Amino acid sequence: MSKEMLNALDALETEKGIAKEIVIEALEAALVSAYKRNYSQAQNVEVEFDMKKGNIHVYAVKEVVEVVFDSRLEVSIEDAMDINKAYEIGDKIRFEVTPKDFGRIAAQTAKQVIMQRVREAERSIIYNEFVAYENDIMQGIVERQDNRYIYVNLGKIEAVLSKQEQIPNETYKAHDRIKVYVTKVENTSKGPQIFVSRSHPDLLKRLFEQEVPEIYDGTVEIVSIAREAGDRAKVAVMSRDANIDPVGTCVGPKGQRVQAIVNELKGENMDIVEWNEDPAVYIANALNPAQVVNVTFNEAQGSCVVVVPDYQLSLAIGKRGQNARLAAKLTGYKIDIKSESDMAALLDAQEEAGMEEAVDYAEAVEETLAIESEMNAEEVIENFEDLEDSAELDEAEELNSEVEENILNPEDAENMIELAEERDGIEE
C-alpha cells in the first residue's frame, strides 16, 4: 500500500491543506492503539512510517534487566548481549513485531483515529484562517434560516446571523449576497463557530474604509459613529490634511461613495458631519440639518442646552427624537433642545423668580434688623434706669451719713433738720 498511501497523503495535503506530518502522526498513533488492542506480544510499542517508501513498521521497546518478570516489556541481559555485547542493564532495545496480518479490526481502528485527526486539523486550519477576520467585514451568501439564525456561507464555513444582529425590516432570501461584520470567532468542540452582524456600528466603518481610500490610508479618520440600523446613522469625520475636506471626501463625486454604502444597507439614511475640537461647534454639526443659535454647557453633568430657531425645533429633534438621540450618541453629551421663544420665557421666569427671592430676602433682613433694634432699645432703657436708681441710692446714703454725723454734733441742730428733710424727700 506504499504508493497508494503516499498518493493519498499528497491529495489530502493539496485538497484539504493538511500537512503530511499531521496525518502521519495520526496514523502512527492509530496503529499503536490498534496493535495494543489486538495483539499481546508487546505493550510498549512504537510505529514508524517510511516517508520514502510508504512502509509501516511496528517495534516493541524492551528494557534490559537481570531478571525478566514481564517478557512483553523486558529482556534479559544474556539475550541482549547475544544481540550486541555493548548492551548494559537499563538500555532500551527495539524489536520489530510488525504483524503479517494486521487485520480488518486494526485497519478500521486506524481509519477512525485518522479521520478524527483529519477533522481536528481541518477545524484548526479554519479557525486560524477566520480568527484573523474577527472585527472585520466579509461577504457571504445566504443559505438558509431557522427560528434563531440566518446561516451565511463564507466559503469554508457557515456563519450565524442572530435576530438581534439583523437590520430591522430587512429580508434575507436564499442565495442573496450580503456583507457582514464578524463579531466573534469561537473554537468549540463541534468546530469553529463564527458570529456575524449587520447592525453593528463598525460594519459602517468597514464599509467606508472599502469605499473611501482616504479613510483606509488614514488621511481621513472616522471619529465616532451613531447608528440606528436600517433607519439612520451619523458619522463624524476629521481630516489630518488641512487641504482635504473630510465630509466631501466621504460623500464622493455626485455622492457615489456614500450612495454605495446606502445601497448595501438597503437605504439606510446617512449624515456625515465634521468633527471639531470645540464641543459647541461639534454639537452644532451633529444636529445637522438643523441650525443652532447657542449652546450652553453643564460640564459637571456632561450635558448641554441647545437653542435653535422656533421654526427648526421639530427638525432639530427629528422624527421620534431620532436626530437629537443620534447627536447625543455621536458627541457623548446629553442634549436638551429648546426653541428661542422657550429659552427667552425660561430666562424671564428665572429672572422673575430671582427678583422675588431677592425681595423676600430683603424683607426678612429688614424684619430681623427691626427686631434687633427694638431689643437693643429696651436694653438701653433698662440700663439707664438701673444707673439712675443706683445714683439716687448712692446720694441718699451720702445724705443719711451726713445727718447721722450732725445728730452726733448738737452744736448744729438747724443744719441737721434741713438735712433730715432733704433726706426724707429723696428716699420717698
Protein Blocks (a to p, Z undefined) as FASTA:
>chain_A
ZZmmmmmmmmmmmmnopafklmmmmmmmmmmmmmmmmpckbmbdcddddfknopacdddd
ddddfbdfblklgccfklmmmmomkbcehiacdddfbdfblojmlmmmmmmmmmmmmmmm
mmmmmmmmmmmmgoiacddddfbdcfkbccddehjaccdddfklpcehiacdehiacddd
dfbdcddfkbpcddddfkbmklmmmmmmmmmmklmnomaccfbdcddehiaccdddddfb
fkbcfklmmnoghhlmmmmmmmmnnopacddddddfblklmmmmmmpcbdcfbdcddfkn
opacddddfklmmmmnoghhlmmmmmmmmnopacddddfklmmmmmmmmmmmmmmmmmmm
mmmmmmmmmmmmmmmmmmmmmmmmmmmmmmmmmmmmmmmmmmmmmmmmmklmmlmmmmmm
mmmmmmZZ
